[in-house]
Amino acid sequence: MPLELFLDLYSPPCRAVYIFARKNGIPFELRPVELGRGEHLKPEFLKVNPLGKVPALKDGNFLLAESVAILLYLSRKYRAATHWYPTELQARARVDEYLAWQHTAVQLPACNVYLCKSLLPHFSGQPVDPVRLDRLLGKLKPALQHLDGQVLATKPFLATEQLSLADLMAFTELMQPTAVGCDIFQDWPQLAAWRARVEAALGPELVQDAHRLVLQPRDPRDAQRDPKLAQELVQRLLERLS
Amino acid sequence: MGLELYLDLLSQPCRAVYIFAKKNGIPFELRPVELLKGMMFPVFLGEQVPPETLASTLAELDRCLQLLEDKFLKDQDFVAGPHISVADLVAITELMHPVSAGCQVFKSRPKLAAWRQRVEAEVGKDLFQEAHAAVMKVKDLPPADPAIKEKLKPSVQGLLQ
């Protein structure tokens, strides 16, 4: 049984894992988990990841959660090129630093913007709340300011002189609000230039393929398919975004 | 110039780094950083936390503790397997934080309590107590100076949201 990757390409960490596996020619079976249908909360998936989150990995009997851990596992097992996760002590530390910081500093606020702009309106049938959106964009701003003004002022990529796991994670995260109409790159020239470099390094077709789902407008009929689930998701979203 | 560690021992991640460096005999200069001049909320604000906030925060903590037990600890001695690792250091310093605020996280959880004993024994009781001395004293401190309170109140409230 080859490696199984449990992914929903709506999720940025899933896209990072997907792009990494494809780019490095890692053979795997894609096991789609539709978050919009609550599949991550069902017993079959909870057997794979009791935390109820994607991405998840199954390698024979070995189960692994957490996108960063999964990326590191894949890069070690399949001996990915060293630019992804450098062997030199301080270069590696820079990648580690970004990967640790980004969970709460980038992923959380970027995801919240996306939830407010896309998922909440989709499941509630209500228009986007501009006040809430503005507040949430404000929470993302310090990270963007730091990346644009400090990190990218002195080098072309986020951790080292070359593309690394840090750039891959950041790219898929920052594409999330951007893909649904909140272009977070527009006010930050260094970040915009960095984005173009990352896309070129990963390959435009692979990037497009990974982002196809999130770039499509959602079909309103999907939300009405299971009104009870939609209501539950709206409740959770409102709690999270308040 | 050797290694310098900028730490505030009131901060959980700082304690993990401190314990790790000392336990492994890593030579370093400690550069103390005082984040809140020794004050913690709600002691800091000198006010009671609204019951709803406290209830939902505790519920979230409880959920996390359950996951820690079921997904990470399971039947193992330590969080990542049979031996102590940095994962245990990070976890224990985080959990000592609500304990320092008077929240008995280990009381109703014998599995976690046993794990805590094991980690303390591996780290060494003296080093463990030393790292947690500052934060354990916090609940006995008087409320903060009113001027500092007013200045820091918005960021404290922001953190609780």
Interface residues (C-beta under 8 A of the other chain):
Chain A: P50 L51 A65
Chain B: L67 D70 K71
